[in-house]
Amino acid sequence: MDMAEMSSTQPGQGADAPVEQFDVLVVGAGISGVGGAYHLTQQCAGKTFVVLESQADFGGTWRTHRYPGIRSDSDLHTFGYRFKPWTGTPIATAGEILKYMGEVIEENDLARHIRYNHQISRASWSSEDKLWTIEATDTATGKTSRIQARFLWMCQGYYRHSEGYTPEWPGMDTFKGQLIHPQTWPEGLDLSGKRVLIIGSGATAATIVPALAGKCAHVTMLQRSPTFFITGRNVNELAQMLRELQIPEEWTHEIVRRKILKDQATFTERCFNEPEAVREELLGNARNLLGPDFDVDKHFNPSYRPWRQRIAFVPDADLFTAIRDGHASVVTDEIDSFVPEGIRLKSGDLLQADVIVTATGFHLSVLGDIDFFVDGKPLDFSKTVTYKGAMFTGVPNMAWVFGYFRASWTLRADLIADFVCRLLKHMDERDAQMVVPQLRENELSMARKPWVDPENFNPGYLLRGLHLMPSQGDHEPWLHAQDYWSEKDELPRVDLDDGALTYR
């Protein structure tokens, strides 16, 4: 009997109704969850599954973030799914990405598996029953429900969607203007004639600044320290050529993906092996765009080496164009305090503003801020060790999609989907209902390392929450590799019977 035959309730029934049961429960209908649903239909056609999404529609980040100009900072040939060709410009708007995801849902009849407005509060594993029990509230109706699943697939991302991270500065309550975080951008906000100050210099700030330039009185990007940017035309010439040759889109998609990935790998290797040469190339590009009178070293020369933090792609150099044309400014300084007129800097200068936008990052969300229990005991995620950056010691029948820092998130989402589907089929072959990663006897004293080495990659949101994350070991399979070029070959060949996974 499969899980569908065991189900005895209809969607939307309350907590007192009989519990629905599925083979797999997918958390989140963003880029990872929609991809996971697709792979389940293709690779595990006999499995029953449901996708629970807390928002009112699919999209994840691309639904949550609605600030001006929102776009990808990865090319869509690699950020798009491997199974659906991307035919638009490499850097896409949120609307274009949502349209693409909607096509995936429609073309593969996935909508019937997705339940929106379902906020999960608790997930409890029972080794006796070999089941996860999920408690969720329908935020549209207030009804609560319980759903059980043999396997839990966490596709909710890595940050808290409900609120962004805003530091506390002295005097914030004295500011007379409007204070906004990009994650909660007010609908219909009119900034014409306003002086706008953006705090931050990451991909979000670099998107908002050119989107507002020329549409408000002036926009200023205030950064504590500089950020590296790469510029280029928002067009892929190889894709254009292949389409002119009438190559099938599936072939074009795969060829372009491979070329981009090869170029990215070469660039990343150069950042490690010859960082100062790469630095000079990036700064030289900025000097060419901004002219000889602009202080590029002060405003665009970070203290860290290239790729120690994510490098955003600026399509058509629009950020630099806005600065060069005088519609935008960059100020590199630290905040002393907020004042009624704007912000007082530690240099003593005053930046006047009518609207201040805190593009200051995310709150790292560990497993969706859900309360997890394993056999009645609260799960302390930080005490676990990761298995392949996807599963965790002592946590049965669960996988988490955590994408790449230096490559597109979706590349790893596709790889983890293959791994999960293979694991589910392997459990069936073994007639196992439970799988849990466990350190082997000779690994109990293995050296532990952080989820990510701060010397390798150190964005603020990660450093603030690193103590909440699992550790990794010093050898496979207990590593969080963050390397697409090794994982694309290694993950499909993982030995599921080498003793690191225990089955029951």
N, C-alpha and C positions, 0 to 999 in steps of 0.2 A: 504494500500500500504506500503511495507517495504522499507527500505533505498536502497536496491539493485535495486528495480524498479525505484527509483527516480534518480539513477546515470545515467549520460548521457555523460561521457567522458571515455577515456581510460588512463591507467597508462602512466605517462611521458609527458602529455600535459602541456602546459604553463599556466601562471596565467590568461591569457585572455580567456582561454577555460572555458566552464561551470564547476561549482564546483562539484566534486564527493562527495557523501554523504554515510555515514555508520552509523550503530547503535553504534559501539564501535571503537575507535582508540586507539591502544596500542602503547606506545612510548618505543622503545627498544626491541631488539631481543637477549638479554642476558638470563641468567638463569630465571629471573622473567618473561620477555616478552614471551619467548617460552612456559613457563609453563602456562601463562595466555591465550595464543592462544589455547593450548590444552584444558584447562578447558572450554573455550567458545564453542569449538566444541562439548564437551561432555555434558555440563550443560545448554547451551543456543544455541542449534542447529539451532534455527530459526533466530538468530541474524547475521547480516552482520558485518564484521570487517576487519580492515587492521592493519598491524604492520609496523611502520616506524622505520628504523634503520639507524643511521648516518654512521656506518662503512660499509665496502664493503662485510661483511659476518656476520653470527650470531656468538654469543659467548660472547659479552660484555668483561668483565675482561679477560677472557681466550683468547680473540683475541687481546686485547690491549696490554697486558703484554707479552713480549717475552724474558725476561731476562733468563739467564742460570738456569736450574733446576726448572723453575716455576711449582708449584704444589699447591694443596689445603692445607689449614691449618685446615680444618674440614674433618671428615671422610665422605666418599661418600655414606655410607648407610643412613646418615641423610642429607647430602648436595644434594644427588640425589633426584629426584622427588619421591613422595610416590607411584605414579602410574606406575613407571618403575623400576624394580629391578636392583640394581647395583651388578655386578658379579666380579668386579676386586678387587684390593687391596684397603684398606680403604683410604689411602692417594694417590691421583691420580695426574698424570701430566696434564698439560693443554691440551696436545694432546688427552689424554684418555677422558677428560671431553668433549672436542669438538666432539669427535667421538660419545659419549653418547648422546649429545644434537642433533647431526645430525640424529641419529637413531630416536629420538623422532619426529623430523620434518618429516622425510621420512615415518615413520610408521603411522603417523596421517595426512598425506597430508597437512602439514602446509605451505610448501614453497610457494604455490600460494597466500597466504595471506600476505607474507612479501615483503617489498620493501626496498632494501638496498640503501646506499649512499644518504639518505634523511635526511638532516640537518634541523631541525625545528628551526625557529627564533622567531615565534610569535604564541600565542594561545589566541584567543579572544572569550569570552562567551557573547551571546546575550540572555537575558531573554525574549525578545519579540519573537525571533525565536526558543528558547529552543535548541540552537545549539552552539557547539564549532566550530570555524573556525581556521584551522591550516594553517600557511604559511611555506612552506618548499622549500629547494633548493636541486635539484639533483646534488650532488657534482661531479658526473661523467660527466654530460652534461652541467651544469650551468643553466638548466631550473628551473624556479620556478613554484610552483603549490599551489593551495588552496584545502584543503579537509575539509569537515564538518562532524561532528559526534555528536550524541546525548550524548555520554558518553566518557570521556577521562580517560584512565588507564595508569598512569605513572609508567613505569617499567624500567626506565633508570638507576637505582642505586642511589648512593649517592655521587660520586666523579666525578671530571672533567676528562674525558678520554683523552683529547687532550694534557694535560701537568700535570706533578706531582708537588709537592711542594718542592722547594729548598730554604732554608733560604739564606739571604744575609750575607756573611762573608767578613771582610776586606781582600783586596788583591786577591780576586778571579780571577781578570783579569791578575794577574802576574804569575799564575800557568802555567808552560810550557807543562804540560802533557794534557791528555784528561779528560774532565769532563762529566759525564753521569748520567742521572736519569733513573732508571729502567723502567719507563713507555715509554721511547723513546730509548730503547737499540738498538744500531746500528746493522744492519744485517751483519753477516759474520765477526764480530769483532774477531781478533786474539789476545789473551792475553798471548800467550806462551812467557816465558822469562820476563814478565812484573811484576812489583810490583804493586799490586792492593790494594787500600784502600777503604773499604766500610764504609760510615758514616751512623750509625743507627744500631738498634738492634732488630727490629721487625721481623715479619714473613718473609718479603722480604729479609732482610739482612741474616737471619738465613737460607734462601734457597740458596742465591747466594754464600755464603762463602763455604759450602761443595761442591757446584757444580763446583767451580773454584779451590778448594784445590787440589794440585798436577798437575794442568794443567797450572799454571802460576808460576812465580818465588816464590811468596809468596802472601798470602791474609791476610789483617788485618781488623778486625771489630772494628771501633772506635765508642764508645758509650759515650754519656754524662752521662747516668745512666743505671744501669742494667735492665734486663728484665727476667721474669720468663719463663721457658720452661718445657714442659712435654715430656718425651721420651718413646718410646715403639717400639715393632716390628711392621712393616707395614703389619700386617696380623690380621684377626679377627678369633680367634680360634672357636668361636661359629658358625660363618658362615661356616668354614671349616667342622666342625662336622656335621652340618645339611646337607651339600652337600654330605658328605660321606654316610649319611643315605638316600640320594636321595629324600630329602624333596623338593617339588616344589619351584622354585626360588621366586615366589610371597610370599609364606609363609616364606621362609628364610629371604627375604628382610624385611618383617614386624616384624618378631621376633627379628632380629638383631637390627633394628631401635629402637624398644621398649627397648631392653636391654641397648643399648648405651645411649639413652635418660635418662633412670633411673639412670645409672652410672653418667652421667653428672650432673643430678639434685642433686644427693647425694654429689658429689664433690663441686658443687657450694654452697650448704648449709653449708658444712664444712668450705669453704673459709670465709663465713660470721660468723659462730658460733665459730670456732676454728682456726683463721687465722695463729697464730704462729705455731701451730702443722703442718698445711699444709706447711707453709714456710720451716720448718725444714725437712719435707719429700722431698720437691723439692731440697733443698740445699744438703741434704744427697745423693740424686741420682746424682747430679752434682759432688760431691766429689768422689763418687765411680767411676765415669767415667773418671775424670781428675786426680785423684791421690792426695796424701797428700801434694805435694809440690805446687800445684796450689792454688792461692788465690781466692777461690770461693766466699768468703764474699765480696770481692771488686768487682768482675766482674759479679756475678750472684745473688746478694741479693738486690733486689729493696727496696726502702724506702716505697713504697706503699704495701698494703696488697694484697694477691693473688686474682686475678680476678677483681681488680679495673681497670686493662687494660687487653686486650685480651691475653690469654696464648696460644702460638703457640705450636702445636705438632711437635716434631722433630722425624721423622721416623728413626728407627734403630740408633738413637743417632748420626746421621752423622755429625752434627755440632761439637759435643763434640769429636768425633773421629778425625776429621780434626785438632782440636786444640791439642789433646793429641799426635798425630803423628807428630806434628811440621810443618804441611803444612799451618796452620792458626794460627793467634794470636788474642787476645782480648786486647784492650787498653781502659781503662775507664778514661776519662779526657774531658775537654772542649776545644773547638777550640779558639785559640787566633787570628790566621790569616792564610790565605793561603800565601805561599811563592813559588818562582819558582820551588823549589825541592819537594814541597808537602804541609804539614800542620805543623804550629808551634802551640804547645799546650800551655795552660795557665800555665802548670807546667814548661814550658821552653823547653821541649823535642821537637825534630823535627821528624816527620814521613815522610820519603821519599816515593814518589809514582810516578809511570808513568801514572797510571789511577786512578781517584777518582770517586767513585760511590756514589751519594747522595740518599740513601735509606731512605729518610726523610719524606715520607708520601704523602698525597693527598691534593688537594684542594677540600673542601666540595662543592658539586654542589647542589644548591637548585633548585629542579624541572628542572634539565637539563640545567640551565642557559638560559632558554627560557623566553622571555618577555611575561608576562601574563596580560590580561586585563579582567575585569568583567564589562560588560555594559559600556565600554569605559573608565573605570578608571583603572590605573595601580594597579596590585595586590601587596600589601606589605605583603608577606607571614609571616613575623615576627609578624604581628598584629593579626594573626588568632590564634584560639585555636583548637587543634587537637581533632577529634572524633575517638576514638579507635586507634589512631596512624595511621590512614589510610585516613580519610577525614578531612576537615578543614572548620571552620565556615565562612560563607559568600562566599564559593567557590562551585558553583553548579556542579553536575554531574561529579565529579572527585574523583579518588582514587589514592593513591601513595603507592607503595610497599616499605617498609623500614624494613629490616630483623632484626634478633636478633644479639646482640653483643656477648652473651655467648653461643649461639647455632647456628646451621647452618642457613644461610640466607633463604634457600629454604623451611624450615619448615614454616616460616611465609608467604612466597610467595604462598604456597599452601593454607594456611588458608585464606589469603586475597582474593585469587581467588574464594574460596567458598563463601566468604562474598559478593564480587562484583556480582557474578552470582545470588546469592539469592536476592540481592538488585534489580538487573535488572528485575528479574521475579516478584518481589513484586511491582515494579513500573508499570509493565504491568497489574497486578491484580487490581491496584488502578486507572488504566488509567491515570497515571501521566507521564509527560514528563520531569519533573524537580524535583530534590531532593537536598536539601542543609542543612547542619548541622547549627543549630542556638541555642545559649544559651537561655534557658527558663527564664521567668521573674525573678524567684527566684535565678537564677545563674549569673545574670549580674555583681554582685559584688564578684563573686567567686574568691578566691585566685588563682593567676597564678604562675606556676612553669616552669622552663626551660624544653625544649624538652627532655633532659636527665639531671638527677641530677649529677653534676660534682663530688660530694662526692661518688657517686655510680660507675660511669664509666667515665674516663676522658682521652681518647686518644687525642693527639695533634690536629689532623685534626678536631675533634669535638669541642674542646675548641676554636680553631681559628674561627670557623664559627657558634658558638652557637647563636650569636646575630641575625643571619639571619633566624633562624629556628622558627617554631611556638612554642607557649607555650602549656602547658597542665594545666588542672585544678586540683582540689583536690579530685574529686570523679568521678566515672563512669558516663557517657561514655567518659569523657573528659581526659582520661589518656592514656599515651603511655607506656603500661605495661612492655614491654620487658621481658615477662615471658611466655615461651611456655607452661608450665604446667598449668597455669591458662587459657591462651587464647585458648588452644586446646578444652576446654570445653565451655568457655564463648562466643567466637566469633560465633560458630554455633547457639547459643541460643539468640543472641542479639535481643531485642524487637525493631523491625523497626518502631513501631507505638507508642513509648513512649513519643513523643513530641520533642525529640532532633533532629529529622529529619523532615523537612518541605517539603511537596509535593505540586506540582502544575501541 
